[in-house]
Amino acid sequence: MTEISKVVDSVRDVARRYGLKVLHLDLTDVTFISRIGLSHEVFVQIYANTKKEKLNIALVVSGERIYGIDKEGGYYHKHPFENPSLHVETTPIEIEDFVIESLEILKKLNLF
């Protein structure tokens, strides 16, 4: 996995290019958590841990995850928009690709 400073740069760049606000950003030498989005009610939460080689990303609306991809138990799984409680095995995703997919979901919901 890449180093935390590169994750921070990537998140800031994606937020800028897609007109999103950086709502929260906190990091250590091995972990990173951020929220980028339209408001504190509609955002993408990003968690990275370079020591565990983990990248968890979720689209959150009104306090509920409505879509996500995360790594638990050594493998990545998706929480699909159609049923976010499911765990469907998947491959890692780039932050920008997740944001693009999230914006498409928000358009379907008339939130973007």
C-alpha positions as CSV (number, residue, x, y, z in Angstrom):
1,M,0.0,0.0,0.0
2,T,1.1,3.5,-0.6
3,E,2.2,5.9,2.2
4,I,-0.2,8.1,4.1
5,S,1.0,11.4,2.5
6,K,0.1,10.0,-0.9
7,V,-3.4,9.0,0.3
8,V,-3.9,12.6,1.7
9,D,-2.8,14.1,-1.6
10,S,-5.1,11.8,-3.5
11,V,-8.1,12.6,-1.3
12,R,-7.5,16.3,-1.6
13,D,-7.1,16.1,-5.3
14,V,-10.2,14.0,-5.8
15,A,-12.3,16.4,-3.6
16,R,-11.1,19.4,-5.6
17,R,-11.7,17.9,-9.0
18,Y,-15.2,16.7,-8.2
19,G,-16.3,19.8,-6.3
20,L,-16.4,18.2,-2.9
21,K,-15.5,19.6,0.5
22,V,-12.9,18.1,2.8
23,L,-15.2,17.8,5.9
24,H,-12.8,16.0,8.1
25,L,-9.1,14.9,8.0
26,D,-7.1,13.1,10.6
27,L,-3.9,11.1,10.3
28,T,-1.0,9.4,12.0
29,D,2.1,7.9,10.4
30,V,0.2,4.7,9.5
31,T,-3.5,5.7,9.5
32,F,-5.8,8.2,7.8
33,I,-9.4,9.0,8.1
34,S,-11.3,11.6,6.1
35,R,-14.7,12.6,5.0
36,I,-15.2,14.3,1.7
37,G,-18.6,15.3,0.4
38,L,-21.4,17.7,-0.1
39,S,-22.3,18.1,3.6
40,H,-22.0,16.5,7.0
41,E,-25.1,14.5,6.0
42,V,-23.8,13.3,2.5
43,F,-20.2,12.2,2.3
44,V,-17.6,9.6,1.5
45,Q,-15.6,8.3,4.4
46,I,-12.1,7.0,3.7
47,Y,-10.0,5.0,6.2
48,A,-6.5,3.8,5.3
49,N,-4.1,1.8,7.4
50,T,-0.7,1.2,5.7
51,K,0.5,-1.2,8.3
52,K,-2.5,-3.5,7.7
53,E,-2.6,-2.7,4.0
54,K,-6.3,-1.7,4.4
55,L,-8.5,0.8,2.6
56,N,-12.1,1.1,3.7
57,I,-14.4,3.5,1.9
58,A,-18.1,4.2,2.5
59,L,-20.8,6.4,1.0
60,V,-22.8,7.8,4.0
61,V,-26.2,9.5,3.8
62,S,-27.9,10.8,6.9
63,G,-25.7,8.6,9.2
64,E,-26.2,5.4,7.2
65,R,-23.7,3.6,5.0
66,I,-25.5,3.1,1.7
67,Y,-22.5,1.7,-0.3
68,G,-19.1,0.6,0.7
69,I,-16.0,-1.4,0.1
70,D,-13.8,-2.5,2.9
71,K,-11.2,-5.1,4.0
72,E,-12.0,-7.4,6.9
73,G,-10.6,-10.8,7.6
74,G,-7.9,-10.4,5.0
75,Y,-10.2,-9.9,2.0
76,Y,-12.1,-7.0,0.4
77,H,-15.8,-7.1,0.2
78,K,-18.5,-4.7,-1.2
79,H,-21.6,-3.5,0.5
80,P,-23.7,-3.0,-2.6
81,F,-26.0,0.0,-2.9
82,E,-29.0,-2.3,-3.5
83,N,-28.4,-4.0,-0.1
84,P,-25.6,-2.5,2.0
85,S,-25.8,-5.2,4.6
86,L,-24.5,-7.8,2.2
87,H,-20.8,-8.8,1.9
88,V,-19.9,-9.5,-1.7
89,E,-16.2,-10.4,-2.3
90,T,-14.5,-7.9,-4.5
91,T,-11.1,-6.4,-5.3
92,P,-9.7,-3.2,-3.9
93,I,-10.8,0.1,-5.5
94,E,-9.1,3.4,-6.1
95,I,-10.5,6.3,-4.1
96,E,-11.3,8.2,-7.3
97,D,-13.2,5.3,-8.8
98,F,-15.2,4.9,-5.6
99,V,-16.1,8.6,-5.5
100,I,-17.2,8.4,-9.2
101,E,-19.5,5.4,-8.4
102,S,-20.8,7.3,-5.3
103,L,-21.6,10.4,-7.3
104,E,-23.6,8.2,-9.7
105,I,-25.6,6.8,-6.8
106,L,-26.2,10.3,-5.4
107,K,-27.5,11.4,-8.8
108,K,-29.9,8.5,-8.9
109,L,-31.2,9.6,-5.5
110,N,-31.4,13.3,-6.6
111,L,-28.8,14.3,-4.0
112,F,-26.2,15.5,-6.4
